[in-house]
Amino acid sequence: MSGSVAERLASVRERVVAACARAGRPVESVTLVAVSKLKPADLIREAYAAGQRDFGENYAQELRDKAAELADLEGLRWHSIGALQTNKVKYVARAAGAFHALDRLEVARELSKRREGAPPLPVYVEVNVGGEATKSGLAPDALGAFLDEVRALPGLQAVGLMALPPPTEDEARARADFQALRELARVHGLPGLSMGTTHDFEWAIEEGATVVRVGTAIFGERALKSP
């Protein structure tokens, strides 16, 4: 993928603006999260210098380490976007400004406990809209009871839903999954929709996404994580 981080980021922003225009939405209604997992800190600094402030990390320990290394960057906001084990909750509770993959009560309770004395952590509940056996996320019919439990926890603020639907070239199928998540959010009174990646973020914006998580289109292809 050619171009600098700043050039690719500018291109993605232009696509966000165009998608918002097609949907009749203000561009301020969409937060672009630059997914920096497995990318070095110097590339994050390049994106920051180009005006990017929201960054997403999948792995809790990588988030911890990058937050420490880049603590000098004023206004940088970290989004934890990957599945989380209870023994690593402490890293997310300390460093993240939002958590996008909540689907287990034990994680919710531990996050709440770790946020004691701090403002509530905004969380997006992950929903398995595609019904994939290999994907994490709650079944749609389990969402109501789960949200009741989360909303009772003092350290968390349920702000929206997140989904990572099956990748597809079928625009109608992709839009149907985004529409399903939007309808679930409406039913449960949640304003936030974290959906859309490099492959499909424009469709997601047109279907109501308030957060899009874009990595490859900004930082290029990622190396495989070491075992």
Number of C-alpha atoms within 10 A of each C-alpha: 10 7 11 15 20 19 14 19 24 17 14 20 16 12 14 21 19 17 20 22 14 12 15 10 16 10 16 10 13 20 16 23 23 29 27 27 22 16 18 11 16 10 16 22 16 15 25 20 12 14 12 21 20 20 26 25 26 19 19 24 15 16 24 20 14 20 20 11 11 14 11 9 13 9 11 16 17 24 24 25 26 16 18 19 13 13 10 16 20 18 20 25 25 16 19 22 19 22 27 26 24 26 23 19 13 12 18 23 20 18 28 21 17 18 19 13 8 11 12 19 23 17 25 24 27 28 26 22 23 19 15 12 8 7 14 18 24 19 15 15 10 10 19 12 9 16 15 11 12 21 14 11 17 16 23 23 18 22 20 25 26 31 25 20 23 15 11 11 10 8 10 11 15 20 17 15 21 29 18 16 28 24 13 21 20 13 10 13 12 16 15 22 28 31 29 25 24 16 15 19 22 22 20 25 29 20 24 22 27 20 23 25 23 24 23 17 18 25 24 16 12 12 9 7 7 5 3
